[in-house]
Structure formats: C-alpha cells, structure tokens
Amino acid sequence: MSEDGSNEIIIKGGSCELYFDHDVFTQDTVNLKKRSHATKNIKQILISGDEEFADHDTGEHSTRFTGTIRIIYN
C-alpha cells in the first residue's frame, strides 16, 4: 500500500488521516466538500491494523462497489 494516495484512497484511524491524489479526484464546483472522478470505481477494500477488527480483504468486486462507507468522527 502506498502512503501517497496514488491509485488508492487511504483512511487511517486514530487521528483520522486521509490520503488520496487531489489531482485525480477534483473538487466539485457546487459542493466544495466533495471530490470525485467520473470514471474511477472502487474495486477492493482492505481493512487492517486494528485488533478489534481482524485483518480483512473483501476481495476484488466483479464490477464496482456501489455501497456507502460512512465514517463518524468528532
């Protein structure tokens, strides 16, 4: 896993760190909190590094992930 966000979106717990390529995911002109890319799709989700959640690899999706991931923080 790269730490610079190239070809990946990295979310780290603890201090809630987000890594991704800002040049690939452009800022929405209406909602400035939103960034997206029209042709990129989520293909795999890896969860690791937390003993409460066992290391987990979802495997590669057959087409593209269409669900929602919500991160609650304060």
Rosetta silent file (secondary structure, phi, psi, omega in degrees, C-alpha in Angstrom):
SEQUENCE: MSEDGSNEIIIKGGSCELYFDHDVFTQDTVNLKKRSHATKNIKQILISGDEEFADHDTGEHSTRFTGTIRIIYN
SCORE:     score description
SCORE:     0.000 S_00000001
   1 L     0.000  129.570  178.787    0.000    0.000    0.000 S_00000001
   2 L   -83.484  146.738  179.753    1.426    3.364   -0.942 S_00000001
   3 L   -91.082   -2.647 -176.998    1.347    6.170    1.601 S_00000001
   4 L   -97.360   -3.249  177.496    1.000    8.914   -1.034 S_00000001
   5 L    84.450    8.686  178.496   -2.521    8.023   -2.170 S_00000001
   6 L   -75.972  124.310 -177.007   -1.575    7.069   -5.740 S_00000001
   7 L    62.767   11.730  179.371   -4.177    4.614   -7.070 S_00000001
   8 L  -145.929  154.347  166.295   -5.542    4.317   -3.547 S_00000001
   9 L  -112.600  120.201 -176.404   -7.599    6.192   -1.006 S_00000001
  10 E  -110.026  126.553  177.488   -6.058    5.531    2.386 S_00000001
  11 E  -119.457  120.767 -179.936   -8.033    6.160    5.572 S_00000001
  12 E  -113.018  134.055  178.374   -6.158    5.801    8.852 S_00000001
  13 L   -77.723 -175.140 -177.116   -7.869    5.732   12.228 S_00000001
  14 L    89.580  -89.544  179.360   -6.702    7.378   15.384 S_00000001
  15 L   -97.210    9.024  178.129   -6.281   10.935   14.190 S_00000001
  16 L    56.381   72.421  179.335   -8.456   10.308   11.092 S_00000001
  17 E   -99.086  137.913  178.121   -5.918   10.788    8.297 S_00000001
  18 E  -122.159  130.733  177.528   -6.970   10.740    4.628 S_00000001
  19 E  -125.045  127.705  174.121   -4.569   10.232    1.727 S_00000001
  20 L  -164.281  164.092 -177.976   -5.585   10.494   -1.930 S_00000001
  21 L   -83.089  106.021 -178.415   -4.472   12.130   -5.166 S_00000001
  22 L   -63.813  -25.945  178.613   -6.109   15.575   -5.260 S_00000001
  23 L   -73.268  -29.440  178.906   -5.271   15.912   -8.959 S_00000001
  24 L   -80.569  -45.080 -178.626   -7.256   12.750   -9.794 S_00000001
  25 L   -97.963   94.525 -174.638  -10.248   13.485   -7.537 S_00000001
  26 E   -78.107  152.743 -178.663  -11.227   17.015   -8.497 S_00000001
  27 E   -74.522  134.846  176.927  -13.239   19.311   -6.270 S_00000001
  28 L   -66.332  139.809 -178.136  -16.952   19.667   -7.051 S_00000001
  29 L   -77.726  -21.482  179.677  -17.839   23.219   -8.109 S_00000001
  30 L   -94.800  -50.042  179.956  -21.143   23.227   -6.173 S_00000001
  31 L  -106.398   99.480 -173.863  -20.269   21.200   -3.064 S_00000001
  32 L   -68.915  -11.935  176.200  -16.708   22.141   -2.112 S_00000001
  33 L   -83.099   -9.697 -174.510  -16.541   19.279    0.450 S_00000001
  34 L  -103.551  137.319  171.536  -16.935   16.736   -2.377 S_00000001
  35 E  -129.657  143.953 -178.574  -14.238   15.356   -4.675 S_00000001
  36 E  -156.284  171.314  174.765  -14.867   12.777   -7.378 S_00000001
  37 L  -142.804  123.769 -171.546  -13.736   11.204  -10.624 S_00000001
  38 L   -64.736  -25.041 -174.867  -16.333   10.184  -13.214 S_00000001
  39 L  -114.805   -2.018  177.474  -14.556    7.061  -14.463 S_00000001
  40 L   -86.031  143.308 -179.985  -12.780    5.673  -11.377 S_00000001
  41 L  -132.824  146.506  174.316  -14.522    2.866   -9.452 S_00000001
  42 L   -71.037  129.471 -179.072  -13.871    1.194   -6.115 S_00000001
  43 L  -115.783  -25.258 -175.970  -12.565   -2.287   -6.785 S_00000001
  44 L  -156.883  147.146  176.969  -11.319   -3.520   -3.420 S_00000001
  45 L  -128.339  125.723  177.960  -11.442   -2.587    0.233 S_00000001
  46 E  -114.203  134.820  176.955   -8.751   -3.676    2.688 S_00000001
  47 E  -122.628  124.639 -179.322   -9.122   -3.327    6.454 S_00000001
  48 L  -154.076  165.558  171.287   -6.062   -3.914    8.618 S_00000001
  49 L    87.188   11.422  178.537   -4.125   -2.794   11.668 S_00000001
  50 E  -133.420  121.039 -175.168   -6.831   -2.891   14.358 S_00000001
  51 L   -64.713  -29.668  179.181   -7.098   -5.867   16.707 S_00000001
  52 L   -68.181  -34.121  174.896  -10.849   -5.380   17.265 S_00000001
  53 E  -107.698  111.280  179.595  -11.386   -5.718   13.518 S_00000001
  54 L   -59.181  148.770  176.444   -9.468   -8.704   12.190 S_00000001
  55 L   -51.732  134.969 -173.312   -7.433   -8.053    9.049 S_00000001
  56 E  -142.995  134.148  174.451   -9.903   -8.345    6.205 S_00000001
  57 E  -121.822  117.998 -178.512   -9.700   -8.360    2.436 S_00000001
  58 L   -68.402  -17.702 -171.472  -13.064   -8.104    0.683 S_00000001
  59 L    83.423  169.568 -178.371  -11.562   -9.490   -2.494 S_00000001
  60 L   -84.183  130.921  179.555  -11.972   -7.807   -5.836 S_00000001
  61 L   -69.484  146.178 -177.471  -15.517   -6.849   -6.781 S_00000001
  62 L   -67.610  -29.320  177.800  -16.731   -8.279  -10.089 S_00000001
  63 L  -129.388  -74.865  176.897  -17.723   -4.850  -11.442 S_00000001
  64 L  -161.732  146.337  178.224  -17.671   -1.945   -8.971 S_00000001
  65 L   -71.914  128.949 -178.576  -18.623   -1.269   -5.343 S_00000001
  66 L  -119.052    7.620 -179.164  -21.870    0.716   -5.166 S_00000001
  67 L   -80.102 -167.761  179.353  -22.428    0.841   -1.403 S_00000001
  68 L  -124.593  134.912  173.178  -21.776    3.618    1.073 S_00000001
  69 L  -111.745  122.885  178.888  -18.973    3.866    3.615 S_00000001
  70 L  -112.574  134.204  176.948  -19.703    6.266    6.461 S_00000001
  71 L  -117.838  116.523  179.617  -17.050    7.482    8.868 S_00000001
  72 L   -96.695  129.721 -179.985  -18.350    9.090   12.009 S_00000001
  73 L  -144.191  164.788  175.872  -15.881   11.366   13.859 S_00000001
  74 L  -134.216    0.000    0.000  -15.906   14.200   16.312 S_00000001
